[in-house]
Amino acid sequence: MNYIDIHTHHKQSRSSILSVKNVIIGIDKLPNTGWFSAGIHPWYLNADFFSELKKLIIQPQCLAIGECGMDLMPAITRKYSLQTQERTFLKQAALAEQYKKPLIIHCVKCMDRLLYIKKSFKPEMPWIIHGFTKNAPLARQLTGAGFYLSFGAHLFRSKNNREAFQNTPVNRLFLETDEQTTYDIKRIYQKAATLKNMNLYDLQKQINSNFTQVFKTD
């Protein structure tokens, strides 16, 4: 059974690991092989990037749009207002609907706004919040609204995040490495299986099932 890493910024070559390499339009190069997601990140907004994104979306190796989203950290809002970020996000959400691909979301300090947008937008395609680091009440609110949550290295660092993971239904879960290199995806799976009181194989099987359903892979 494979380990699936749905969001990574690193090349992964081991045969037992299936990775979705994140491609930030305007920053990252397209990987030579393997699956990838592509999106306009809220840290690097440029209207001209949409033409490049549309070229990548149609490639069969492109499994998702993102990461995209909104970030209210002061260093970001000084460059791009929330309104500008939201417009860019909504255009990518519309592309996800048009091309029938899930959306991988970066959201910092604006979960309430994201919940409102999803309720108003009513997407048919799955929305996944990557790198979820918050607590159990927010996790329950998000999964109740139909989001998937992807967890990573924060499971080793935060009791609140561990409780959020334990309270998230297994059919709404993904795991990822993101940018960090301290914990590889196998260690993250092992930690996750312990927290869920599950056999590692059973957790792998469930996440493989989630992946097939959401990303429409064979």
C-alpha positions in Angstrom: 0.0 0.0 0.0 1.4 3.4 -1.0 2.0 6.4 1.2 0.3 9.4 -0.4 1.7 12.9 0.2 -0.9 15.2 -1.3 1.1 18.4 -0.9 4.9 18.7 -1.0 7.4 21.2 -2.2 10.1 18.5 -2.6 10.9 15.9 -5.2 10.0 12.4 -4.0 11.6 9.4 -5.8 10.8 6.4 -3.6 8.5 3.9 -5.2 6.3 3.4 -2.2 5.4 7.1 -2.0 3.0 8.9 -4.3 3.5 12.6 -4.1 1.6 15.6 -5.5 4.3 18.3 -6.1 3.1 21.8 -5.5 3.8 24.2 -8.3 3.5 27.9 -7.4 2.9 29.8 -10.7 5.7 32.4 -11.3 8.0 30.7 -8.7 8.3 27.0 -9.3 9.4 24.9 -12.3 7.2 22.2 -13.6 8.4 18.8 -12.4 9.7 16.5 -15.2 7.6 13.5 -14.0 4.8 12.7 -11.6 1.7 14.3 -10.3 1.5 18.0 -9.5 -0.9 20.7 -8.4 -0.6 24.2 -9.8 -2.0 27.5 -8.5 -1.5 31.2 -7.9 -0.4 31.5 -4.3 -1.6 34.6 -2.3 2.0 35.6 -1.6 2.7 35.9 -5.3 -0.3 37.5 -7.1 -0.1 38.5 -10.7 -3.0 38.6 -13.2 -0.7 37.5 -16.0 -0.2 34.2 -14.2 -3.6 32.9 -15.2 -2.5 32.2 -18.8 0.3 29.9 -17.4 -2.1 28.3 -15.0 -4.6 27.5 -17.8 -1.8 25.8 -19.7 -0.9 23.6 -16.8 -4.5 22.7 -15.8 -5.1 20.7 -19.0 -2.1 18.4 -18.5 -3.1 15.0 -17.3 -0.5 15.0 -14.5 -2.1 18.1 -13.0 -4.4 16.6 -10.3 -5.6 19.8 -8.5 -5.6 23.6 -8.6 -3.6 25.2 -5.8 -2.3 26.0 -3.5 -4.4 29.1 -3.7 -6.3 31.1 -1.1 -6.0 34.1 1.3 -3.5 35.2 3.9 -4.1 38.0 6.4 -0.5 38.1 7.8 0.5 41.8 7.8 3.5 41.2 5.5 1.1 39.8 2.9 -1.8 42.3 3.2 0.7 45.2 2.8 1.4 43.8 -0.7 -2.1 42.4 -1.6 -5.3 43.4 -0.1 -7.8 40.8 1.1 -10.1 41.9 -1.7 -7.4 41.3 -4.3 -6.6 37.9 -2.8 -10.2 36.9 -2.7 -10.8 37.8 -6.4 -7.8 35.7 -7.4 -9.0 32.8 -5.2 -12.5 32.9 -6.7 -11.2 32.9 -10.2 -9.2 29.7 -9.4 -12.2 28.2 -7.7 -14.1 28.8 -10.9 -11.4 27.1 -12.9 -11.6 24.1 -10.6 -15.3 23.8 -11.4 -14.7 24.2 -15.1 -11.9 21.7 -15.3 -13.4 19.3 -12.7 -10.3 19.4 -10.3 -10.2 19.7 -6.5 -8.9 22.9 -4.9 -6.0 22.9 -2.5 -6.3 25.9 -0.2 -3.8 28.1 1.8 -5.8 30.0 4.4 -4.2 32.1 7.2 -6.2 34.1 9.7 -9.4 34.2 7.6 -11.2 30.8 8.1 -14.5 32.6 8.8 -14.3 34.3 5.4 -13.4 31.1 3.7 -16.4 29.4 5.2 -18.6 32.2 4.0 -17.2 32.0 0.5 -17.7 28.3 0.3 -21.3 28.6 1.5 -22.0 31.3 -1.1 -20.0 29.7 -4.0 -21.5 26.2 -3.5 -18.7 24.3 -5.3 -19.2 20.8 -6.7 -15.5 20.0 -6.6 -13.8 19.2 -3.2 -12.0 21.9 -1.3 -9.0 20.8 0.7 -7.3 22.9 3.4 -3.7 22.0 3.3 -1.3 22.2 6.3 -4.1 22.4 8.8 -2.6 23.4 12.1 -5.6 24.6 14.2 -7.9 23.1 16.9 -10.7 20.6 17.1 -13.6 23.0 17.2 -12.5 24.6 13.9 -11.8 21.2 12.4 -15.3 20.1 13.2 -16.7 23.4 11.7 -14.8 22.9 8.5 -15.5 19.3 7.9 -19.1 20.0 8.7 -19.1 22.5 5.9 -17.7 19.9 3.5 -14.0 20.6 3.6 -11.2 18.0 3.6 -8.3 18.7 6.0 -4.7 17.8 5.3 -2.4 17.4 8.3 1.4 17.3 8.5 4.4 17.9 10.8 2.3 19.9 13.2 1.0 16.6 14.6 4.4 16.3 16.3 4.3 19.9 17.7 0.9 20.8 18.9 -1.5 19.1 21.3 -4.4 21.1 19.9 -3.6 20.0 16.4 -3.4 16.4 17.5 -6.8 16.7 19.1 -8.1 18.2 15.8 -6.7 15.3 13.9 -8.3 12.8 16.3 -11.7 14.5 15.9 -11.6 14.6 12.1 -13.5 11.8 10.3 -11.1 9.5 8.5 -12.9 9.9 5.2 -12.1 13.7 5.4 -8.3 13.3 6.0 -5.2 13.7 4.0 -1.5 13.8 5.0 1.4 15.9 3.6 5.0 17.0 4.1 4.6 20.6 2.7 7.9 22.5 2.9 9.5 21.0 6.0 12.1 18.3 5.9 12.2 17.1 9.5 9.5 14.5 9.2 9.1 12.4 6.0 5.7 11.2 5.0 6.2 7.7 6.4 6.9 9.2 9.9 3.8 11.4 9.5 1.7 8.3 8.7 3.1 6.4 11.6 2.2 9.3 14.0 -1.2 9.7 12.4 -2.0 5.9 12.8 -1.0 6.1 16.5 -3.2 9.1 17.1 -6.2 7.5 15.4 -5.5 4.2 17.2 -5.5 2.5 13.7 -3.3 -0.1 12.1 -0.9 1.7 9.7 -2.1 -0.4 6.8 -5.7 0.5 7.5 -4.9 4.2 7.6 -3.0 3.9 4.3 -6.0 2.1 2.8 -8.4 4.8 3.9 -6.3 7.7 2.6 -5.7 5.9 -0.7 -9.5 5.6 -0.9 -10.0 9.3 -0.1 -7.3 10.2 -2.7 -9.0 8.1 -5.4 -12.4 9.6 -4.7 -11.2 13.2 -4.5 -8.6 13.3 -7.2 -10.3 10.8 -9.5 -7.2 8.6 -10.0 -7.1 4.9 -10.7 
